[in-house]
Amino acid sequence: MSTSSIRPVPASTELLFSFSRNGRQIECELRDFGQRGVEVQFFSDRELFYGLRLATHALALDWAEAERRGWGWLTEEEAAAANDLRLALA
């Protein structure tokens, strides 16, 4: 077997965010492959549904946050703050 076909193992994995949406568990992880870059992976109920590898941790973090906002997904803290604001304005 050629060593080029072996998938590299990430040096570290970081859970960036996790929340429930429409009965599904959504998670985003950053997987650091060192000089090979940092991969952003989105999971729905523990199944990978898309991802992208970027050159640096900062680029991966920015892209993951932009994707989260683009989908309209709120973190638990953002959802709680939005709920508090709704209650205050009611």
C-alpha positions in Angstrom: 0.0 0.0 0.0 1.3 3.4 -0.9 1.9 5.8 2.0 0.4 8.6 0.0 -3.1 6.9 0.3 -3.0 6.9 4.1 -5.1 9.7 5.5 -3.1 11.8 8.0 -4.2 11.9 11.6 -4.8 15.4 13.0 -2.4 16.6 15.7 -5.4 18.0 17.7 -9.2 18.3 17.4 -11.1 21.2 18.9 -14.9 21.3 19.4 -15.7 24.8 18.2 -19.5 24.8 18.9 -22.4 22.4 19.4 -26.1 22.9 19.6 -29.5 21.3 18.8 -31.5 22.4 15.8 -34.8 20.9 14.7 -34.1 17.7 16.8 -30.6 17.3 15.4 -27.3 17.8 17.1 -25.0 20.1 15.1 -21.3 20.2 15.9 -18.3 22.0 14.4 -14.8 20.7 14.9 -11.4 22.1 13.9 -8.8 19.5 13.1 -5.2 20.7 13.0 -3.0 18.8 10.5 0.0 21.0 11.2 1.7 22.1 7.9 -1.2 20.5 6.0 -3.6 23.1 7.4 -6.7 23.1 9.6 -9.9 21.3 8.6 -13.3 22.6 9.6 -15.8 19.8 9.9 -19.6 20.1 10.4 -21.5 17.2 11.8 -25.2 16.5 12.0 -26.0 13.8 14.5 -22.4 12.7 14.5 -22.3 12.3 10.7 -20.0 14.6 8.7 -22.0 16.7 6.2 -19.4 19.1 5.0 -16.0 20.6 5.7 -13.1 22.6 4.3 -9.3 22.6 4.9 -7.7 26.0 5.2 -4.1 27.1 5.6 -4.2 28.4 9.2 -6.2 28.1 12.4 -7.3 31.8 12.2 -8.7 31.3 8.7 -10.5 28.1 9.7 -12.0 29.8 12.7 -13.2 32.8 10.7 -14.7 30.5 8.0 -16.5 28.3 10.5 -18.0 31.3 12.2 -19.1 32.8 8.9 -20.7 29.5 7.9 -22.5 29.4 11.3 -23.8 32.9 10.9 -24.7 32.3 7.3 -26.9 29.3 8.2 -28.5 31.5 11.0 -27.3 29.1 13.7 -27.0 30.7 17.1 -24.7 29.6 19.9 -26.4 28.8 23.2 -25.1 32.2 24.5 -26.5 34.1 21.5 -29.8 32.3 21.8 -30.1 33.1 25.5 -29.2 36.8 24.9 -31.8 37.0 22.1 -34.4 35.5 24.4 -33.5 37.9 27.2 -33.9 40.8 24.8 -37.3 39.6 23.6 -38.5 39.3 27.2 -37.2 42.8 28.0 -39.0 44.2 25.0 -42.3 42.4 25.7 
